[in-house]
Amino acid sequence: MGNLLFFSFGVIFRRPFFRAVLSGLFFYAVSPAAALTCTPSPPSGSFGTIDVLPGTAINAASSFTIACTAGTAGQVIRLCIGISVGANFGGSTTQRSLAGTSNGLTFDLFTDAARSAIWGSPNMTRVTAYPGSIVTYDLTLLAGGVATTPAFNVYGQIYGAQQAALPGSYTWTSQTPAVSYAVRTATACPTGTGLTGASSTDTWTAKISAKCNLAATDINFGSVGLLTANVDSTGTLNVQCTNTTPYTISINGGLSSATDPKLRKMTLSSNSVTYGIYSDSARTTAWGSLAGATISGTGTGFTQTLNMYGRVPPQSPTPPPGTYSDTLVATVTY
C-alpha cells in the first residue's frame, strides 16, 4: 500500500512505458586458423522497468562487435554468428523467456528491426540449437593481423498478451558467446571446426513493478420531474492492476466535500440535489473514502469492472429545473 492513482470522471488513463534488452551470443566461422583469435564484446543489456498491462509488445535493442587478432594481414575471416536458446523459465529449449520467481516472460531476439527474423543457432555445434537464422560476416584483417567488425545490432522483443505476468525481476542468461572462426575457404558455414568454449555469461533483464490503471464512466440520472421517488442510475469504474497486486478504491465527497457518501450534492448555482453512490445494487452500502466505505480487490493483470450505483432520494421541495452536476475523484491505492 502507499501508491496512489487519482482521477476525476472520466479518469485520466495512465499510459505504459517500456523498454527492452537482450543478449547471449555465439559465433561461428570457417576453417580454423592456427594462431587466430576472435572475441565478441559483451552484448548484455536490460529491458528496464516495463509495463505489461497494455498487452502490447515491448521492444529494445543492443549491439556487439567481434575483434580478431593474431592473424595475417589481408586474410578474410568468415564469421557465422548465432544466438543460442539460453537459460529460460522452466528450462525450455524451444522458446526463449526471461525467468522470474514464479513465471516467465516470453521473448525473442531478432536479426532485423522489424522483428521478423529470429536470431537462432540452427546446425551449430557445442551450443543448444535454436530455430531461426544466423548472421554471416566476412572480416578482412588489417596490418598486424587484427580487425574489429562493425556493430551487430540485436533486436529484442517481449511478446504482447502477457498481462498476467507477476511483478518482480526477470532474467535471461546464455553461456555463449562461443566463437568459431577461420580463414574463408568457402561460401558456406562449416560445422564442428574451430569452435571455442563459452567466454562469458550474457544477461538480459526486465522488471515489472506493481501498477494500477483506473478509468470511469459518468453517472447520468437523466431528466426527471418532481423528486417524489428514488431516481437510480449506474456508472462503472474499470480498474486494471498487475497480477496479485492488492488495491483499495475510494471515492471522495465531490465538490461539496460531503463526509457522508449518501449526502453528496449536485449543484446548479445556489441550488442542489442530494444523491449517494453505493457499491451494491440494493444501495445499502455507501461508497466513500473513509474506512469501511471503500472497495478492495486483487489485480489479475486484466481489467476488472466495478459498478457504482447512484441514487437520488425523494426531496421536498424539488429544486428548480435545470442541469445539476458534481465532480467526484476516485483513488486507487496499491
C-alpha positions in Angstrom: 0.0 0.0 0.0 1.1 3.6 -0.4 0.9 4.2 -4.1 -1.9 6.4 -5.3 -3.5 7.0 -8.7 -6.2 9.6 -8.9 -8.9 10.5 -11.5 -11.9 12.8 -11.9 -14.7 11.2 -14.0 -13.7 10.5 -16.7 -10.5 9.4 -15.3 -7.1 10.0 -16.8 -5.8 6.7 -18.1 -2.1 6.4 -17.4 -0.2 5.1 -20.3 2.6 2.5 -20.1 6.3 3.0 -20.6 8.6 0.2 -21.6 11.9 -0.7 -22.6 13.8 -3.8 -23.6 17.2 -5.5 -23.7 18.6 -8.9 -24.8 21.7 -11.0 -25.0 23.6 -14.2 -25.3 25.6 -14.7 -28.5 27.9 -17.2 -30.0 29.8 -17.0 -33.2 30.8 -19.5 -35.9 33.3 -19.2 -38.8 35.1 -21.3 -41.3 38.2 -23.5 -41.3 40.5 -22.9 -38.3 43.5 -20.6 -38.5 46.5 -21.5 -36.4 47.0 -18.5 -34.0 43.9 -16.6 -34.9 41.7 -15.4 -32.0 38.3 -13.8 -32.4 36.4 -12.5 -29.3 33.0 -10.8 -29.1 32.3 -7.8 -26.9 29.6 -8.4 -24.2 26.1 -8.0 -25.6 24.3 -8.0 -22.3 21.5 -5.5 -21.7 18.3 -4.6 -19.9 14.6 -4.1 -20.8 14.4 -1.9 -17.7 11.1 -1.4 -15.9 8.3 -2.5 -18.2 4.5 -2.2 -18.2 2.7 -5.3 -19.3 -0.8 -4.1 -18.6 -1.5 -2.8 -22.1 -0.8 -6.2 -23.5 1.4 -4.8 -26.3 4.9 -6.0 -27.4 7.9 -4.3 -25.8 10.9 -3.7 -27.9 14.6 -2.9 -27.3 17.9 -3.3 -29.0 21.6 -3.9 -28.1 24.8 -4.4 -30.1 28.2 -6.1 -30.0 31.4 -6.4 -32.0 33.9 -9.1 -32.7 37.6 -8.4 -32.5 40.1 -10.8 -34.3 43.8 -10.8 -33.5 47.0 -12.8 -34.3 46.1 -13.4 -37.9 47.8 -12.3 -41.1 47.1 -9.0 -42.8 44.8 -9.4 -45.8 43.2 -12.6 -44.6 39.4 -12.8 -44.8 37.9 -14.4 -41.8 34.4 -15.9 -42.1 32.2 -15.4 -39.1 28.9 -17.3 -38.8 27.1 -15.8 -35.8 24.2 -17.4 -33.9 22.4 -16.9 -30.6 21.7 -20.0 -28.5 18.4 -20.7 -26.7 19.9 -19.6 -23.4 18.6 -20.4 -19.9 14.8 -20.0 -19.8 12.0 -20.2 -17.3 11.1 -23.9 -16.7 14.2 -25.0 -18.6 12.6 -24.7 -22.0 14.8 -25.4 -25.0 12.1 -24.4 -27.6 11.2 -20.9 -26.5 13.3 -18.1 -25.0 11.9 -16.5 -21.9 13.1 -14.2 -19.1 12.8 -16.1 -15.9 11.0 -14.7 -12.8 10.4 -16.3 -9.5 7.1 -17.9 -10.4 6.6 -17.3 -14.1 8.5 -16.3 -17.3 8.2 -13.6 -19.9 8.2 -15.0 -23.4 10.6 -13.0 -25.7 12.9 -13.4 -28.6 16.0 -11.9 -30.3 15.9 -10.9 -33.9 18.4 -10.0 -36.7 16.2 -7.2 -38.0 14.5 -4.1 -36.7 11.1 -5.3 -38.0 11.4 -8.3 -35.6 10.6 -10.7 -38.4 13.7 -13.0 -38.4 14.5 -14.7 -35.2 18.2 -14.9 -34.4 18.8 -18.5 -33.7 21.5 -21.2 -33.8 20.4 -23.9 -36.3 23.0 -26.5 -37.1 25.5 -25.0 -34.7 27.7 -27.3 -32.6 28.6 -27.2 -28.9 25.6 -24.9 -28.1 21.9 -25.7 -27.7 20.3 -25.2 -31.1 17.5 -22.7 -31.5 15.4 -22.3 -34.6 16.0 -19.2 -36.6 18.6 -17.5 -38.7 22.3 -16.9 -38.3 24.3 -13.9 -39.4 27.3 -14.3 -41.7 30.1 -11.8 -41.9 33.5 -11.7 -43.6 36.1 -9.7 -41.8 39.4 -8.6 -43.6 42.3 -8.4 -41.2 44.4 -5.2 -41.3 48.1 -4.6 -40.7 49.3 -6.6 -37.8 46.6 -9.3 -38.5 43.9 -7.5 -36.4 40.5 -6.1 -37.1 37.2 -5.5 -35.4 33.8 -5.9 -37.0 31.2 -3.1 -37.2 28.5 -3.3 -34.5 26.0 -6.1 -34.9 22.5 -5.0 -33.7 20.4 -7.4 -31.7 16.7 -6.6 -31.7 14.7 -7.9 -28.8 11.0 -8.2 -28.2 9.0 -9.2 -25.2 5.8 -10.6 -26.8 2.5 -9.0 -26.1 -0.6 -10.5 -24.3 1.3 -11.2 -21.1 -0.7 -9.0 -18.8 -0.9 -11.8 -16.1 2.9 -11.7 -15.5 3.7 -11.2 -11.8 5.6 -8.1 -10.5 9.2 -8.8 -9.9 12.6 -9.2 -11.6 13.2 -11.3 -14.7 16.5 -12.6 -16.2 17.7 -14.5 -19.2 21.2 -15.7 -19.4 23.3 -17.6 -22.0 26.7 -19.2 -21.5 27.7 -18.1 -25.0 29.2 -16.4 -27.0 31.1 -19.4 -28.3 33.2 -18.3 -31.2 34.1 -20.3 -34.3 36.5 -18.5 -36.7 38.6 -19.4 -39.7 40.1 -18.1 -42.9 37.4 -18.1 -45.5 37.7 -21.0 -47.9 34.0 -21.4 -49.0 30.8 -19.5 -49.0 29.0 -21.8 -46.5 29.5 -22.0 -42.8 31.2 -25.2 -41.8 30.2 -27.2 -38.7 32.3 -28.6 -35.9 35.6 -26.8 -36.6 37.4 -24.0 -34.8 34.7 -23.6 -32.1 35.9 -22.4 -28.7 34.0 -22.7 -25.4 31.9 -20.0 -23.9 33.9 -17.0 -23.0 31.4 -15.2 -20.8 27.8 -15.1 -19.4 25.5 -12.7 -21.2 22.5 -11.5 -19.2 19.3 -9.7 -20.2 16.9 -8.4 -17.5 13.5 -6.8 -17.1 11.5 -5.7 -14.1 7.7 -5.4 -13.6 6.7 -3.0 -10.9 3.2 -3.1 -9.2 0.9 -0.8 -11.1 -2.8 0.1 -11.4 -4.8 1.9 -14.1 -8.2 3.4 -13.4 -10.9 4.7 -15.6 -14.6 5.7 -15.1 -17.9 6.3 -16.9 -20.2 9.1 -15.7 -23.4 8.5 -13.8 -26.3 10.2 -15.5 -29.6 10.3 -13.7 -31.3 11.7 -16.8 -34.2 14.1 -16.9 -36.9 13.9 -14.2 -39.8 15.9 -12.9 -40.7 16.1 -9.2 -38.3 14.2 -6.9 -41.1 12.3 -5.1 -39.4 8.8 -5.5 -35.9 7.3 -5.8 -34.1 8.0 -9.1 -31.5 5.4 -9.7 -28.6 5.2 -12.2 -25.3 3.3 -12.6 -21.8 4.1 -13.7 -18.6 2.0 -13.8 -15.1 2.1 -12.5 -12.6 0.0 -14.6 -9.5 -1.0 -12.6 -6.5 -2.9 -14.0 -3.8 -3.8 -11.6 -0.8 -6.1 -12.0 -1.4 -9.7 -11.1 -1.6 -10.4 -7.3 -1.4 -6.7 -6.5 -3.9 -5.8 -3.7 -5.8 -2.5 -4.2 -8.3 -0.3 -2.5 -10.6 2.2 -4.3 -12.1 5.2 -2.6 -14.5 7.9 -3.9 -14.4 11.4 -2.4 -17.3 13.6 -1.3 -17.5 15.6 -4.5 -17.3 19.4 -4.8 -19.4 19.7 -1.6 -16.8 17.7 0.3 -19.6 15.6 1.8 -18.4 13.3 4.6 -21.5 11.1 4.3 -21.3 9.4 0.9 -25.1 9.3 0.8 -25.3 13.1 1.1 -23.2 14.3 -1.9 -24.6 17.3 -3.7 -25.2 18.0 -7.4 -25.4 21.8 -7.7 -26.9 24.5 -10.0 -26.0 27.9 -8.8 -27.1 28.1 -5.2 -29.5 25.1 -5.6 -28.6 21.5 -5.0 -29.8 17.9 -5.4 -28.7 15.4 -2.8 -27.5 12.0 -4.1 -25.4 9.0 -3.0 -23.1 6.4 -4.5 -23.2 2.8 -3.4 -21.2 -0.4 -4.1 -24.2 -2.7 -4.2 -27.3 -2.8 -6.4 -29.6 -2.7 -3.3 -28.0 0.7 -2.5 -27.4 -0.2 1.1 -23.6 0.1 1.3 -22.4 3.6 0.6 -19.1 4.0 -1.3 -16.9 6.8 0.1 -13.4 7.5 1.2 -13.4 6.7 4.9 -12.5 3.3 6.5 -15.3 0.8 5.9 -16.7 2.7 2.9 -14.0 1.7 0.4 -13.8 -1.2 -2.0 -10.8 -3.6 -2.0 -9.7 -6.3 -4.5 -6.7 -8.0 -6.0 -5.3 -7.4 -9.5 -5.3 -10.1 -12.2 -3.5 -8.1 -14.9 -6.7 -7.6 -16.7 -9.5 -5.0 -16.4 -12.0 -5.6 -13.6 -15.2 -3.6 -13.9 -16.9 -2.3 -10.7 -20.4 -0.8 -10.7 -21.2 2.4 -9.0 -24.8 2.5 -8.0 -26.2 6.0 -7.8 -29.4 7.2 -6.1 -31.2 10.5 -5.8 -33.7 10.1 -2.9 -37.1 11.9 -2.7 -36.6 15.6 -1.9 -39.1 18.2 -0.9 -39.4 20.7 -2.2 -38.0 19.7 -5.6 -35.2 22.1 -6.5 -35.8 24.4 -9.5 -35.5 22.9 -13.0 -32.0 22.9 -14.6 -28.9 20.7 -15.1 -27.3 19.7 -11.8 -23.8 18.2 -11.7 -21.0 17.2 -9.4 -17.4 16.0 -9.9 -16.0 13.1 -8.0 -12.4 11.9 -7.6 -11.8 8.2 -7.3 -8.4 7.0 -5.9 -6.9 3.5 -6.2 -4.3 2.7 -3.6 -2.0 -0.2 -4.2 
